[in-house]
Amino acid sequence: MLHERHNRLSPFVGPIVVALLIAACGGSPDSTGGTGGAGTTGAGGTTGAGATGSAGTTGIAGSVGNAGTTGNAGNAGNAGTTGSAGNAGTLGSAGTTGAAGRGGSSGSSGSSGSSGTTGGAGTTGTAGRGGTTGSAGNAGTTGTAGRGGTTGTGGVAGSGGMAGGGGAGRGGTTGAAGSSSVDGGWDAPPLGSMVTIHVAGDSTAAIFPASDGRVGWASVLDPLFDSTVTVDDAALSGRSTKSYIDEGAWTTLQAKIKTGDYLFIEFGHNDEKSDDPARYTDPATTYRTNLKTFINGARARGGVPVLMTSICRRQFSGSTVTGTHGAYTTAVLAVGQETGTPVVDMEKRTKDWLTALGPTASVAMFATDDNTHLNMQGAVEVAKLAVAGIRALGLPLAARALP
């Protein structure tokens, strides 16, 4: 770097030295009134052309010619061309924040440092000193990375170019890349010492009396986590997203959510009932709006919402599971993308599970004469699928799940 600086300056060293000698000696007398010292053009304070904004060498004002016959007054040193202030060293660009996970919004890059003040224009050949660079921008304000992906810290802005062909500002170090995530957007906060999982859903997740043959999968979720996690199963039989909100169940549940708590959201079975206006929702409009109500409400309380598609009914055509939830599943996945909310695709997980069991063995997982509601054995298996989905998403909550 020093050699490069020296090489850029060397063409001007000779003239500068001569100009200094002439200035020290009062100029070169010319008894015949010749052209005079001609001012050696004052070296003009060559523009500080550092690779990224080096400030110009302070121009030595051209000595005004000693009144030679013509002399041209040393051309007034060309006014030093003000050195262009070296563009304040053009701060190194702030480190790019780490790439967010899929669909995630990437973190915003840090603001770069303010540019230095421009040196005053050299009068009669004194080049302006290049402005010193502004303090390095503390770049890298934390961006919103993909869910679970820590945003890259911003690079430190490059130091300003030094005067006299100054070296380029050091480029900001690249921010550390955000960790990869499955569902981008919402970055779950660190876990507190105690965490509650709240469940908003329908009968497939609800608590039933011990005498009832039906068992909701969320009612057996608690034993799958360590003692720092508590499950609040607020799922209600027969509810859709619409009736759960209209009846006030959501208002009650939302009030219980604390910072760092999780909210599992699983509806769909009753939203499909087009013959019941009290429960039916349109998967393209009202169903999505209601899901966003849960998501926004949980986040307003500092909670972490997790969307879940509906579990499959036990419906086979030969060895193939049929009767999936179609547009309602599509709606959940779309809302997850739009809002940056993690999604556990319980429909796919339960469909694969039932397919592996087959039409005969799967009977043992459901309540008697019921192809929608699980029994104890089936509920435990589906609860395990939900935990596997949390692990696959890489959510902090997975650290509290038991092996």
C-alpha positions as CSV (number, residue, x, y, z in Angstrom):
1,M,0.0,0.0,0.0
2,L,2.8,2.4,0.9
3,H,4.5,1.6,-2.4
4,E,1.4,2.4,-4.3
5,R,1.0,5.7,-2.5
6,H,4.5,6.6,-3.1
7,N,4.2,5.8,-6.8
8,R,1.2,8.0,-7.2
9,L,2.9,10.9,-5.5
10,S,6.3,10.5,-7.2
11,P,5.4,12.4,-10.4
12,F,4.7,15.4,-8.3
13,V,7.6,15.3,-5.7
14,G,10.1,17.0,-8.0
15,P,8.0,20.0,-8.9
16,I,6.9,20.4,-5.3
17,V,10.5,20.4,-4.0
18,V,11.5,22.9,-6.6
19,A,8.6,25.1,-5.7
20,L,9.5,24.9,-2.1
21,L,13.1,25.9,-2.8
22,I,12.0,28.8,-5.0
23,A,9.6,30.0,-2.3
24,A,12.3,29.8,0.3
25,C,14.8,31.8,-1.7
26,G,12.3,34.5,-2.6
27,G,11.9,33.3,-6.2
28,S,14.5,33.3,-9.0
29,P,15.4,36.9,-9.9
30,D,15.4,37.8,-13.5
31,S,17.5,40.8,-14.3
32,T,16.3,41.0,-17.8
33,G,12.6,40.9,-16.8
34,G,12.2,37.5,-18.3
35,T,9.3,35.3,-17.8
36,G,9.9,34.9,-14.1
37,G,9.5,31.9,-12.0
38,A,6.2,31.0,-13.6
39,G,4.9,29.8,-10.3
40,T,5.4,26.1,-11.2
41,T,1.6,25.9,-11.2
42,G,1.4,25.2,-7.5
43,A,1.1,21.5,-7.9
44,G,-2.6,22.3,-7.9
45,G,-3.3,20.2,-4.9
46,T,-3.8,17.1,-7.0
47,T,-7.3,15.8,-6.5
48,G,-7.3,13.3,-3.7
49,A,-8.0,10.4,-6.0
50,G,-7.8,7.6,-3.4
51,A,-9.3,4.4,-4.6
52,T,-12.3,5.2,-2.6
53,G,-12.1,8.8,-2.0
54,S,-8.5,9.7,-0.9
55,A,-8.2,13.3,-0.1
56,G,-6.0,15.4,-2.3
57,T,-2.5,16.3,-1.2
58,T,-2.6,19.7,0.2
59,G,-1.5,21.8,-2.8
60,I,1.5,24.1,-2.2
61,A,0.4,27.4,-3.5
62,G,2.3,28.2,-6.6
63,S,4.8,31.0,-5.8
64,V,3.6,34.0,-7.8
65,G,6.3,34.8,-10.3
66,N,8.7,37.6,-9.5
67,A,7.1,40.1,-11.7
68,G,8.8,38.8,-14.7
69,T,8.1,40.5,-17.9
70,T,5.1,38.3,-18.4
71,G,5.3,35.8,-15.7
72,N,1.6,35.3,-15.7
73,A,1.8,35.5,-11.9
74,G,2.5,31.8,-11.8
75,N,-1.0,31.2,-13.1
76,A,-2.1,31.6,-9.5
77,G,-1.4,28.0,-8.9
78,N,-4.7,27.0,-10.6
79,A,-6.4,27.5,-7.3
80,G,-5.5,24.1,-6.0
81,T,-8.6,22.5,-7.5
82,T,-9.9,22.1,-3.9
83,G,-8.7,18.6,-3.8
84,S,-12.3,17.3,-4.2
85,A,-12.2,16.7,-0.5
86,G,-11.3,13.1,-1.3
87,N,-15.0,12.2,-1.3
88,A,-14.5,11.7,2.4
89,G,-12.8,8.4,1.7
90,T,-16.1,6.9,0.5
91,L,-16.9,4.8,3.5
92,G,-16.7,1.1,3.1
93,S,-20.1,-0.3,2.5
94,A,-21.7,-1.7,5.5
95,G,-21.7,-5.5,5.7
96,T,-24.7,-7.0,4.1
97,T,-26.9,-8.5,6.6
98,G,-27.3,-12.3,6.6
99,A,-29.7,-13.7,4.1
100,A,-33.0,-14.6,5.6
101,G,-34.5,-17.9,5.4
102,R,-36.9,-18.7,2.7
103,G,-39.5,-16.0,2.2
104,G,-37.9,-14.1,5.0
105,S,-37.3,-10.5,4.9
106,S,-33.6,-9.8,5.0
107,G,-32.1,-7.6,7.7
108,S,-31.6,-4.0,6.8
109,S,-28.0,-3.0,6.2
110,G,-26.3,-0.7,8.7
111,S,-26.2,3.0,7.9
112,S,-22.8,4.1,6.8
113,G,-20.9,6.8,8.6
114,S,-21.5,10.4,7.7
115,S,-19.1,11.8,5.2
116,G,-16.3,14.1,6.3
117,T,-16.6,17.8,5.9
118,T,-15.1,19.1,2.7
119,G,-11.8,21.0,3.0
120,G,-11.9,24.6,2.2
121,A,-11.1,25.4,-1.4
122,G,-7.4,26.5,-1.7
123,T,-7.1,30.1,-2.5
124,T,-4.4,30.9,-5.0
125,G,-3.2,27.4,-5.2
126,T,-3.6,26.0,-1.7
127,A,-5.5,22.8,-2.2
128,G,-8.2,22.1,0.2
129,R,-7.3,19.3,2.6
130,G,-9.5,16.3,2.1
131,G,-12.3,16.2,4.5
132,T,-11.6,13.7,7.2
133,T,-14.1,10.9,7.1
134,G,-17.0,10.9,9.3
135,S,-16.9,8.4,12.2
136,A,-17.5,4.9,10.9
137,G,-21.1,4.1,10.8
138,N,-22.1,1.6,13.4
139,A,-23.6,-0.3,10.6
140,G,-25.6,-3.4,10.9
141,T,-28.7,-2.4,12.7
142,T,-30.3,-5.8,13.4
143,G,-32.5,-6.8,10.5
144,T,-35.5,-9.0,10.7
145,A,-34.1,-12.2,9.4
146,G,-35.8,-15.3,8.5
147,R,-37.6,-16.9,11.4
148,G,-35.0,-18.4,13.6
149,G,-32.2,-16.9,11.5
150,T,-30.1,-14.5,13.4
151,T,-29.5,-11.4,11.3
152,G,-26.0,-10.7,10.2
153,T,-24.4,-7.9,12.1
154,G,-23.5,-5.0,9.9
155,G,-19.9,-4.5,8.7
156,V,-17.9,-1.7,10.3
157,A,-17.8,1.1,7.9
158,G,-14.4,1.7,6.2
159,S,-12.1,4.3,7.6
160,G,-11.8,7.4,5.5
161,G,-9.2,7.8,2.8
162,M,-6.0,9.5,4.0
163,A,-4.8,12.8,2.5
164,G,-2.3,12.6,-0.2
165,G,-3.5,9.7,-2.3
166,G,-4.8,8.1,0.8
167,G,-5.5,4.5,0.9
168,A,-9.0,3.4,0.2
169,G,-11.3,3.1,3.1
170,R,-11.3,-0.4,4.5
171,G,-14.4,-2.2,3.3
172,G,-16.9,-3.0,6.0
173,T,-16.6,-6.6,7.1
174,T,-19.5,-8.6,5.8
175,G,-22.2,-9.3,8.4
176,A,-22.5,-12.8,9.6
177,A,-25.1,-14.7,7.5
178,G,-28.4,-15.4,9.3
179,S,-28.9,-19.0,10.2
180,S,-31.1,-20.9,7.7
181,S,-34.7,-21.4,8.5
182,V,-37.6,-23.3,7.1
183,D,-40.2,-20.6,7.3
184,G,-38.9,-17.1,6.9
185,G,-40.0,-13.9,8.7
186,W,-40.9,-14.2,12.3
187,D,-37.9,-14.5,14.5
188,A,-38.8,-16.3,17.8
189,P,-37.5,-14.7,20.9
190,P,-35.2,-16.7,23.3
191,L,-37.0,-19.0,25.6
192,G,-37.8,-17.8,29.1
193,S,-37.3,-20.0,32.2
194,M,-40.9,-21.1,31.9
195,V,-42.9,-21.3,28.7
196,T,-46.6,-21.9,28.0
197,I,-47.9,-23.4,24.8
198,H,-51.5,-22.2,24.2
199,V,-53.6,-24.1,21.7
200,A,-56.5,-22.6,19.8
201,G,-58.3,-25.2,17.8
202,D,-61.2,-27.6,17.3
203,S,-62.2,-31.0,18.6
204,T,-59.3,-32.8,17.0
205,A,-57.0,-31.0,19.6
206,A,-59.5,-30.5,22.4
207,I,-59.8,-32.0,25.9
208,F,-62.7,-34.5,26.4
209,P,-64.0,-36.1,29.6
210,A,-62.3,-39.3,30.6
211,S,-65.4,-41.2,29.8
212,D,-65.5,-40.0,26.2
213,G,-63.7,-42.2,23.7
214,R,-62.3,-39.2,21.9
215,V,-58.9,-37.7,22.8
216,G,-57.5,-34.5,21.3
217,W,-53.8,-34.6,20.4
218,A,-53.1,-31.3,22.3
219,S,-54.5,-32.8,25.5
220,V,-51.5,-35.2,25.6
221,L,-48.9,-32.8,24.4
222,D,-47.6,-31.7,27.8
223,P,-45.7,-34.9,28.7
224,L,-43.6,-34.6,25.5
225,F,-41.9,-31.5,26.9
226,D,-39.7,-31.0,30.0
227,S,-41.0,-29.4,33.3
228,T,-40.3,-25.8,32.1
229,V,-43.1,-26.1,29.5
230,T,-46.8,-26.0,30.3
231,V,-49.6,-26.7,27.8
232,D,-52.8,-24.7,27.9
233,D,-55.1,-26.6,25.7
234,A,-57.9,-24.1,24.9
235,A,-59.1,-25.9,21.8
236,L,-62.9,-26.3,21.8
237,S,-65.0,-29.0,20.2
238,G,-67.1,-27.9,17.3
239,R,-65.5,-24.5,16.8
240,S,-64.3,-22.9,13.6
241,T,-62.1,-19.8,13.4
242,K,-65.3,-17.8,13.1
243,S,-67.2,-19.2,16.1
244,Y,-64.1,-19.3,18.3
245,I,-63.7,-15.5,17.8
246,D,-67.4,-14.7,17.8
247,E,-68.0,-16.5,21.1
248,G,-65.2,-14.7,22.9
249,A,-62.9,-17.7,23.3
250,W,-60.1,-15.9,21.5
251,T,-60.4,-12.8,23.7
252,T,-60.1,-15.0,26.8
253,L,-57.1,-16.9,25.4
254,Q,-55.3,-13.9,24.1
255,A,-55.3,-12.2,27.5
256,K,-53.3,-15.2,28.9
257,I,-50.5,-15.0,26.4
258,K,-47.2,-13.7,27.9
259,T,-44.0,-12.7,26.2
260,G,-42.2,-15.8,24.9
261,D,-45.3,-18.0,25.0
262,Y,-46.3,-20.0,22.0
263,L,-49.7,-20.2,20.3
264,F,-50.5,-23.3,18.2
265,I,-53.4,-22.6,15.8
266,E,-55.2,-25.5,14.2
267,F,-58.7,-25.2,12.7
268,G,-60.4,-26.2,9.4
269,H,-62.7,-29.1,10.1
270,N,-65.6,-26.9,11.0
271,D,-64.7,-23.9,8.8
272,E,-65.6,-26.2,5.9
273,K,-69.3,-26.6,6.9
274,S,-70.9,-24.4,4.3
275,D,-74.4,-25.2,5.5
276,D,-73.7,-23.6,8.9
277,P,-73.3,-19.8,8.6
278,A,-72.3,-19.5,12.3
279,R,-69.1,-21.5,11.6
280,Y,-68.4,-21.5,7.8
281,T,-65.5,-19.4,6.5
282,D,-64.4,-18.9,2.9
283,P,-60.8,-20.3,2.5
284,A,-59.9,-17.4,0.2
285,T,-61.1,-14.6,2.4
286,T,-62.6,-14.9,5.9
287,Y,-60.6,-18.0,6.9
288,R,-57.4,-16.2,6.1
289,T,-58.5,-13.1,7.8
290,N,-59.3,-15.0,11.0
291,L,-56.0,-16.8,11.0
292,K,-54.3,-13.4,10.8
293,T,-56.4,-12.2,13.8
294,F,-54.8,-15.0,15.9
295,I,-51.3,-14.3,14.6
296,N,-51.4,-10.6,15.1
297,G,-53.1,-10.9,18.5
298,A,-50.4,-13.4,19.7
299,R,-47.6,-11.1,18.6
300,A,-49.2,-8.1,20.2
301,R,-48.8,-9.9,23.5
302,G,-45.2,-10.9,22.8
303,G,-46.2,-14.5,21.9
304,V,-44.9,-16.7,19.0
305,P,-47.8,-18.0,16.8
306,V,-47.4,-21.3,14.9
307,L,-49.9,-22.2,12.3
308,M,-50.9,-25.9,11.8
309,T,-52.9,-27.4,9.0
310,S,-55.8,-29.7,9.9
311,I,-55.0,-33.3,10.7
312,C,-56.4,-35.8,8.1
313,R,-59.6,-37.8,8.5
314,R,-59.3,-41.5,8.2
315,Q,-60.6,-41.8,4.7
316,F,-59.1,-44.3,2.3
317,S,-59.6,-45.1,-1.4
318,G,-57.8,-48.4,-1.6
319,S,-54.5,-47.7,0.1
320,T,-54.6,-44.0,-0.5
321,V,-55.8,-41.4,2.0
322,T,-58.4,-39.1,0.5
323,G,-60.6,-36.3,1.6
324,T,-57.9,-33.8,2.5
325,H,-58.8,-30.3,3.4
326,G,-57.9,-28.8,0.1
327,A,-58.3,-25.0,-0.1
328,Y,-58.1,-24.7,3.7
329,T,-54.7,-26.2,3.8
330,T,-53.6,-24.0,0.9
331,A,-54.9,-21.0,2.9
332,V,-52.9,-21.8,6.0
333,L,-49.6,-22.2,4.0
334,A,-50.3,-18.9,2.1
335,V,-51.0,-17.0,5.3
336,G,-47.8,-18.4,6.8
337,Q,-45.9,-17.1,3.8
338,E,-47.6,-13.7,3.9
339,T,-47.1,-13.1,7.6
340,G,-43.7,-14.9,8.1
341,T,-45.4,-17.3,10.5
342,P,-44.0,-20.9,10.9
343,V,-46.3,-23.6,9.7
344,V,-46.4,-27.3,10.8
345,D,-48.1,-29.1,7.9
346,M,-50.1,-31.6,10.1
347,E,-52.2,-32.7,7.2
348,K,-49.2,-34.0,5.3
349,R,-47.7,-35.5,8.4
350,T,-50.9,-37.3,9.4
351,K,-51.6,-38.4,5.8
352,D,-48.1,-40.0,5.6
353,W,-48.7,-41.6,9.0
354,L,-52.1,-43.1,8.0
355,T,-50.8,-44.2,4.6
356,A,-48.0,-46.1,6.3
357,L,-50.5,-47.8,8.7
358,G,-53.0,-48.6,5.9
359,P,-56.8,-48.8,6.0
360,T,-56.9,-51.7,8.5
361,A,-54.2,-50.9,11.1
362,S,-55.2,-47.2,11.2
363,V,-58.6,-48.2,12.7
364,A,-56.9,-48.7,16.1
365,M,-55.9,-45.0,16.2
366,F,-59.4,-43.6,16.1
367,A,-62.4,-43.4,18.5
368,T,-65.0,-46.1,17.9
369,D,-66.9,-45.7,14.7
370,D,-65.2,-42.3,14.2
371,N,-62.8,-41.5,11.4
372,T,-62.2,-37.9,12.5
373,H,-61.4,-38.0,16.3
374,L,-58.5,-39.9,17.7
375,N,-58.4,-42.2,20.7
376,M,-55.6,-42.1,23.3
377,Q,-53.1,-44.1,21.2
378,G,-53.8,-42.1,18.1
379,A,-53.6,-38.8,20.0
380,V,-50.2,-39.6,21.4
381,E,-48.9,-40.4,18.0
382,V,-50.2,-37.2,16.4
383,A,-48.9,-35.2,19.3
384,K,-45.5,-36.7,18.5
385,L,-45.9,-35.6,14.9
386,A,-46.6,-32.0,16.1
387,V,-43.3,-32.0,18.1
388,A,-41.4,-33.4,15.1
389,G,-42.8,-30.5,13.1
390,I,-41.5,-28.0,15.7
391,R,-38.1,-29.6,15.6
392,A,-38.1,-29.5,11.8
393,L,-38.8,-25.7,11.9
394,G,-35.8,-25.2,14.2
395,L,-37.9,-23.2,16.7
396,P,-36.3,-22.5,20.1
397,L,-39.2,-24.4,21.8
398,A,-37.7,-27.7,20.3
399,A,-34.9,-27.5,22.8
400,R,-37.5,-28.2,25.6
401,A,-39.0,-31.3,23.9
402,L,-38.1,-34.6,25.4
403,P,-36.2,-37.2,23.3
